[in-house]
Amino acid sequence: MIDKIPPNSSISLATRSALQLLAAEIQAARKLRGWTELELAQRTGCSRLTLRAIEAGKPTVAIGHVFEAATMVGLSLFGGQQETTARLSETKVKLELLPARIRHQKPELKDDF
């Protein structure tokens, strides 16, 4: 399945592998629940074609749809709701301590020959 994305794609192998893993887990969990593609698509709020793209691990699907599909079938994202909330709080604190913008200064040219 991973080789469906062209090798010259800007998507790294690690990302492609993660997409395929999440896609397979969503599909397996859906089937274990006895849901059709259409049923999960309706619960997720997307079309059946979008759900098929999710289950195919396509990198172009909106991440919100992918996460919602995973949540609907009971997959734990980032360790579960409590851990996600705690990690979000920690990350917000880190972001407050970091600069708002990253700017690289242009090197000063020395033209005194």
Backbone as ProteinMPNN parsed JSONL, in Angstrom:
{"seq_chain_A": "MIDKIPPNSSISLATRSALQLLAAEIQAARKLRGWTELELAQRTGCSRLTLRAIEAGKPTVAIGHVFEAATMVGLSLFGGQQETTARLSETKVKLELLPARIRHQKPELKDDF", "coords_chain_A": {"N_chain_A": [[0.803, -1.196, 0.0], [1.987, 1.233, 0.655], [3.508, 1.95, -1.522], [1.804, 3.261, -3.271], [1.913, 5.991, -3.281], [3.691, 8.238, -5.234], [7.236, 7.739, -5.69], [8.746, 10.054, -6.003], [7.456, 11.895, -4.548], [6.838, 14.553, -2.183], [6.336, 13.584, 0.251], [7.58, 11.944, 3.008], [9.029, 8.66, 3.627], [8.573, 7.778, 6.238], [6.315, 9.285, 6.948], [4.503, 8.359, 5.021], [4.315, 5.696, 5.826], [3.162, 6.005, 8.378], [0.69, 7.123, 7.663], [-0.427, 4.962, 6.254], [-0.572, 3.054, 8.296], [-2.376, 4.258, 10.163], [-4.599, 4.433, 8.482], [-5.137, 1.706, 7.976], [-5.729, 0.875, 10.582], [-8.04, 2.363, 11.123], [-9.775, 1.311, 9.19], [-9.86, -1.422, 9.972], [-10.955, -1.192, 12.572], [-13.436, -0.091, 11.949], [-14.609, -2.206, 10.522], [-14.631, -4.159, 12.522], [-16.575, -3.086, 14.167], [-18.715, -3.511, 12.605], [-19.622, -1.676, 10.755], [-20.584, -0.085, 7.728], [-18.854, 1.503, 4.966], [-20.301, 3.764, 4.269], [-21.82, 4.232, 6.591], [-19.827, 4.939, 8.497], [-18.794, 7.164, 7.203], [-20.986, 8.922, 7.3], [-21.209, 9.273, 10.083], [-18.819, 10.518, 10.536], [-19.069, 12.797, 9.108], [-18.42, 13.214, 6.467], [-18.024, 12.501, 2.937], [-18.629, 9.299, 1.31], [-16.636, 8.777, -0.529], [-14.548, 10.335, 0.475], [-14.107, 8.996, 2.863], [-13.192, 6.573, 1.826], [-10.79, 7.458, 0.765], [-9.508, 8.137, 3.13], [-9.249, 5.596, 4.303], [-7.549, 4.527, 2.472], [-5.252, 5.752, 2.996], [-4.527, 8.181, 1.867], [-2.61, 11.106, 1.436], [-3.763, 13.562, 1.008], [-6.17, 14.044, 2.234], [-8.225, 15.945, 4.421], [-6.974, 16.602, 7.617], [-8.647, 16.81, 9.806], [-10.892, 15.277, 9.116], [-9.717, 12.75, 9.028], [-8.852, 12.4, 11.712], [-11.35, 12.565, 12.974], [-12.664, 10.313, 11.932], [-11.032, 8.322, 13.022], [-11.524, 8.758, 15.753], [-14.278, 8.217, 15.852], [-14.349, 5.448, 15.428], [-13.213, 4.59, 17.705], [-10.458, 4.732, 18.104], [-7.569, 5.662, 19.88], [-6.199, 8.794, 20.014], [-3.082, 10.271, 20.323], [-2.727, 9.177, 22.862], [-5.143, 9.338, 24.236], [-7.993, 11.227, 25.538], [-7.557, 12.585, 28.047], [-4.743, 12.619, 28.273], [-4.141, 13.986, 25.93], [-5.262, 16.514, 26.458], [-3.659, 17.301, 28.633], [-1.102, 17.314, 27.43], [-1.538, 19.28, 25.511], [-1.867, 21.555, 27.105], [0.72, 21.72, 28.237], [2.227, 22.141, 25.923], [1.229, 24.587, 25.055], [2.217, 26.236, 27.071], [4.968, 26.016, 26.55], [5.009, 27.232, 24.015], [4.363, 29.849, 24.692], [6.698, 30.67, 25.856], [8.486, 30.675, 23.813], [9.792, 32.501, 20.961], [7.516, 34.618, 19.131], [7.8, 34.846, 16.408], [10.033, 33.548, 13.975], [12.884, 34.761, 12.664], [15.367, 35.123, 10.254], [18.334, 36.83, 10.115], [19.633, 38.76, 7.488], [22.81, 38.152, 6.127], [25.459, 40.438, 6.71], [26.854, 42.15, 4.108], [30.177, 42.498, 3.111], [31.803, 44.775, 1.389], [34.269, 45.919, 1.022], [36.824, 46.059, -0.758]], "CA_chain_A": [[0.0, 0.0, 0.0], [2.816, 2.419, 0.772], [4.05, 2.335, -2.814], [0.818, 3.97, -4.078], [2.344, 7.379, -3.364], [4.874, 8.253, -6.096], [8.493, 7.857, -4.952], [9.276, 11.412, -6.076], [6.571, 12.735, -3.746], [7.493, 15.255, -1.08], [5.952, 12.874, 1.475], [8.654, 11.03, 3.413], [8.654, 7.265, 3.854], [8.028, 7.679, 7.597], [4.955, 9.827, 6.908], [3.678, 7.418, 4.251], [4.08, 4.525, 6.677], [2.215, 6.399, 9.425], [-0.617, 7.251, 7.013], [-0.934, 3.628, 5.957], [-0.906, 2.413, 9.568], [-3.616, 4.842, 10.672], [-5.658, 4.037, 7.551], [-5.457, 0.299, 8.221], [-6.367, 0.774, 11.895], [-9.402, 2.887, 10.985], [-10.565, 0.337, 8.43], [-10.06, -2.613, 10.801], [-11.883, -0.853, 13.659], [-14.767, 0.067, 11.34], [-15.123, -3.544, 10.207], [-14.916, -4.827, 13.796], [-17.846, -2.536, 14.655], [-19.771, -3.919, 11.687], [-20.12, -0.501, 10.05], [-20.242, 0.067, 6.318], [-18.14, 2.748, 4.668], [-21.275, 4.852, 4.29], [-22.176, 4.525, 7.986], [-18.747, 5.697, 9.135], [-18.725, 8.469, 6.536], [-22.053, 9.758, 7.855], [-20.848, 9.602, 11.469], [-17.653, 11.394, 10.474], [-19.461, 14.051, 8.468], [-17.757, 13.349, 5.171], [-18.603, 11.643, 1.904], [-18.094, 7.941, 1.243], [-15.372, 8.86, -1.269], [-13.531, 10.841, 1.403], [-13.776, 7.901, 3.778], [-12.356, 5.618, 1.084], [-9.456, 8.064, 0.694], [-8.943, 7.991, 4.479], [-8.874, 4.192, 4.486], [-6.466, 4.233, 1.534], [-4.062, 6.44, 3.484], [-4.168, 9.284, 0.956], [-2.111, 12.242, 2.212], [-4.466, 14.801, 0.66], [-7.415, 14.161, 2.995], [-8.15, 16.893, 5.538], [-6.598, 15.907, 8.851], [-9.817, 16.78, 10.683], [-11.707, 14.112, 8.75], [-8.98, 11.545, 9.436], [-8.938, 12.295, 13.169], [-12.743, 12.295, 13.35], [-12.923, 8.904, 11.612], [-10.332, 7.532, 14.038], [-12.26, 8.917, 17.008], [-15.578, 7.544, 15.726], [-14.198, 3.995, 15.555], [-12.666, 4.285, 19.025], [-9.002, 4.759, 18.189], [-7.049, 6.674, 20.79], [-5.228, 9.687, 19.387], [-2.145, 10.902, 21.254], [-2.829, 8.597, 24.189], [-6.462, 9.517, 24.836], [-8.454, 12.597, 25.77], [-6.9, 13.217, 29.201], [-3.341, 12.874, 27.944], [-4.122, 15.034, 24.907], [-5.519, 17.788, 27.138], [-2.468, 17.634, 29.42], [-0.02, 17.659, 26.504], [-1.88, 20.557, 24.887], [-1.545, 22.601, 28.091], [2.18, 21.816, 28.315], [2.723, 22.713, 24.671], [0.873, 26.013, 25.057], [3.176, 26.91, 27.956], [6.214, 26.099, 25.786], [4.845, 28.221, 22.949], [4.39, 31.186, 25.292], [8.087, 30.99, 26.175], [9.245, 30.765, 22.566], [9.488, 33.72, 20.208], [6.312, 34.553, 18.299], [8.236, 34.685, 15.019], [11.428, 33.19, 13.74], [13.41, 35.532, 11.537], [16.802, 34.999, 10.019], [18.888, 38.096, 9.654], [20.444, 38.659, 6.282], [24.217, 38.409, 6.464], [25.96, 41.75, 6.294], [27.835, 42.022, 3.033], [31.359, 43.351, 3.248], [32.258, 45.053, 0.033], [35.46, 46.773, 1.06], [37.866, 45.279, -1.432]], "C_chain_A": [[0.849, 1.264, 0.0], [3.296, 2.888, -0.591], [3.033, 3.019, -3.726], [1.163, 5.445, -4.214], [3.618, 7.391, -4.204], [6.16, 8.452, -5.301], [9.08, 9.262, -4.988], [8.411, 12.407, -5.302], [7.358, 13.42, -2.638], [7.155, 14.616, 0.265], [7.043, 11.856, 1.81], [8.121, 9.617, 3.633], [8.033, 7.096, 5.238], [6.587, 8.177, 7.639], [4.033, 8.887, 6.154], [3.338, 6.189, 5.082], [3.052, 4.833, 7.761], [0.808, 6.541, 8.858], [-1.234, 5.885, 6.755], [-1.342, 2.887, 7.232], [-2.223, 2.943, 10.115], [-4.793, 4.441, 9.791], [-6.101, 2.598, 7.812], [-6.161, 0.12, 9.566], [-7.804, 1.285, 11.85], [-10.282, 1.869, 10.276], [-10.858, -0.911, 9.269], [-11.07, -2.342, 11.915], [-13.305, -0.678, 13.134], [-15.392, -1.297, 11.087], [-15.45, -4.327, 11.476], [-16.229, -4.344, 14.4], [-19.018, -2.928, 13.762], [-20.386, -2.761, 10.914], [-19.707, -0.548, 8.584], [-19.437, 1.354, 6.149], [-19.089, 3.938, 4.782], [-21.65, 5.233, 5.723], [-21.087, 5.343, 8.68], [-18.615, 7.078, 8.503], [-19.777, 9.415, 7.109], [-21.731, 10.181, 9.282], [-19.694, 10.604, 11.52], [-17.996, 12.753, 9.88], [-18.743, 14.299, 7.158], [-18.438, 12.424, 4.168], [-17.974, 10.253, 1.963], [-16.756, 7.944, 0.501], [-14.241, 9.379, -0.383], [-13.13, 9.748, 2.381], [-12.901, 6.869, 3.08], [-10.93, 6.15, 0.959], [-8.748, 7.968, 2.048], [-8.421, 6.572, 4.657], [-7.804, 3.736, 3.499], [-5.169, 4.922, 1.958], [-3.602, 7.573, 2.587], [-3.737, 10.502, 1.778], [-2.856, 13.548, 1.96], [-5.76, 15.007, 1.43], [-7.212, 15.137, 4.152], [-7.917, 16.131, 6.843], [-7.763, 15.823, 9.835], [-10.713, 15.589, 10.39], [-11.028, 12.816, 9.199], [-9.095, 11.348, 10.946], [-10.36, 11.978, 13.619], [-13.102, 10.842, 13.066], [-12.266, 8.002, 12.654], [-11.068, 7.585, 15.371], [-13.578, 8.15, 16.972], [-15.469, 6.032, 15.897], [-13.503, 3.595, 16.85], [-11.157, 4.243, 19.121], [-8.568, 5.91, 19.086], [-5.989, 7.496, 20.066], [-4.382, 10.342, 20.466], [-2.33, 10.412, 22.687], [-4.162, 8.783, 24.88], [-6.747, 10.962, 25.193], [-7.73, 13.28, 26.923], [-5.448, 13.556, 28.899], [-3.224, 13.973, 26.893], [-4.314, 16.4, 25.538], [-4.293, 18.234, 27.93], [-1.319, 18.064, 28.51], [-0.281, 18.992, 25.82], [-1.54, 21.714, 25.823], [-0.037, 22.814, 28.183], [2.753, 22.496, 27.075], [2.396, 24.192, 24.573], [1.823, 26.811, 25.944], [4.511, 27.071, 27.23], [6.131, 27.193, 24.73], [4.871, 29.647, 23.481], [5.819, 31.63, 25.59], [8.95, 31.169, 24.929], [8.902, 32.058, 21.832], [8.265, 33.528, 19.316], [6.665, 34.309, 16.837], [9.699, 34.282, 14.991], [11.874, 33.948, 12.499], [14.912, 35.309, 11.456], [17.305, 36.329, 9.485], [19.734, 37.845, 8.412], [21.89, 38.944, 6.664], [24.661, 39.766, 5.914], [27.045, 41.55, 5.245], [28.984, 43.003, 3.255], [31.925, 43.561, 1.851], [33.451, 46.013, 0.004], [36.654, 45.982, 0.518], [39.208, 45.878, -1.215]], "O_chain_A": [[0.46, 2.266, -0.6], [3.474, 4.087, -0.806], [3.371, 3.334, -4.867], [0.742, 6.086, -5.178], [4.541, 6.628, -3.919], [6.188, 9.233, -4.351], [9.838, 9.631, -4.091], [8.615, 13.617, -5.394], [8.405, 12.935, -2.209], [7.64, 15.065, 1.304], [7.383, 11.009, 0.984], [6.919, 9.41, 3.802], [7.067, 6.349, 5.393], [5.735, 7.568, 8.287], [2.908, 8.638, 6.588], [2.209, 5.7, 5.048], [2.172, 4.017, 8.034], [-0.161, 6.128, 9.494], [-2.421, 5.674, 7.006], [-2.345, 2.173, 7.242], [-3.096, 2.161, 10.491], [-5.872, 4.141, 10.301], [-7.297, 2.309, 7.862], [-7.08, -0.69, 9.683], [-8.689, 0.701, 12.475], [-11.402, 1.596, 10.71], [-11.987, -1.401, 9.271], [-11.945, -3.169, 12.173], [-14.267, -1.07, 13.795], [-16.561, -1.52, 11.399], [-16.429, -5.072, 11.511], [-16.921, -5.109, 15.072], [-20.176, -2.707, 14.117], [-21.531, -2.844, 10.468], [-18.611, -0.998, 8.251], [-19.35, 2.179, 7.059], [-18.729, 4.984, 5.322], [-21.784, 6.416, 6.037], [-21.382, 6.321, 9.367], [-18.351, 8.057, 9.202], [-19.485, 10.581, 7.373], [-21.958, 11.334, 9.649], [-19.609, 11.428, 12.431], [-17.299, 13.739, 10.12], [-18.487, 15.443, 6.78], [-19.329, 11.655, 4.529], [-16.928, 10.055, 2.581], [-15.846, 7.198, 0.861], [-13.107, 8.912, -0.483], [-11.949, 9.59, 2.693], [-11.964, 6.345, 3.683], [-9.97, 5.383, 1.039], [-7.539, 7.745, 2.108], [-7.293, 6.367, 5.106], [-7.215, 2.67, 3.675], [-4.117, 4.705, 1.357], [-2.413, 7.892, 2.549], [-4.432, 10.887, 2.719], [-2.599, 14.543, 2.638], [-6.392, 16.054, 1.289], [-6.156, 15.152, 4.784], [-8.589, 15.139, 7.124], [-7.855, 14.87, 10.609], [-11.236, 14.961, 11.311], [-11.688, 11.899, 9.689], [-9.403, 10.249, 11.406], [-10.552, 11.199, 14.553], [-13.775, 10.204, 13.876], [-12.871, 7.034, 13.114], [-11.216, 6.563, 16.04], [-13.95, 7.506, 17.953], [-16.375, 5.398, 16.439], [-13.234, 2.415, 17.078], [-10.618, 3.765, 20.12], [-9.143, 6.998, 19.043], [-5.003, 6.953, 19.568], [-4.917, 10.907, 21.42], [-2.107, 11.171, 23.63], [-4.29, 8.403, 26.044], [-5.859, 11.813, 25.155], [-7.327, 14.437, 26.797], [-4.976, 14.645, 29.226], [-2.314, 14.799, 26.955], [-3.606, 17.347, 25.194], [-3.927, 19.409, 27.902], [-0.642, 19.056, 28.782], [0.653, 19.755, 25.574], [-0.994, 22.729, 25.392], [0.433, 23.952, 28.206], [3.656, 23.327, 27.173], [3.2, 24.972, 24.062], [2.192, 27.936, 25.607], [5.121, 28.139, 27.285], [7.061, 27.982, 24.566], [5.347, 30.555, 22.8], [6.118, 32.824, 25.579], [10.03, 31.756, 24.999], [7.841, 32.641, 22.057], [8.007, 32.434, 18.814], [5.922, 33.646, 16.114], [10.485, 34.635, 15.871], [11.304, 33.788, 11.42], [15.619, 35.31, 12.463], [16.764, 36.876, 8.525], [20.449, 36.848, 8.313], [22.165, 39.866, 7.432], [24.287, 40.172, 4.814], [28.034, 40.857, 5.484], [28.774, 44.18, 3.549], [32.453, 42.641, 1.226], [33.608, 46.808, -0.922], [37.383, 45.329, 1.265], [40.205, 45.353, -1.71]]}, "name": "protein", "num_of_chains": 1, "seq": "MIDKIPPNSSISLATRSALQLLAAEIQAARKLRGWTELELAQRTGCSRLTLRAIEAGKPTVAIGHVFEAATMVGLSLFGGQQETTARLSETKVKLELLPARIRHQKPELKDDF"}
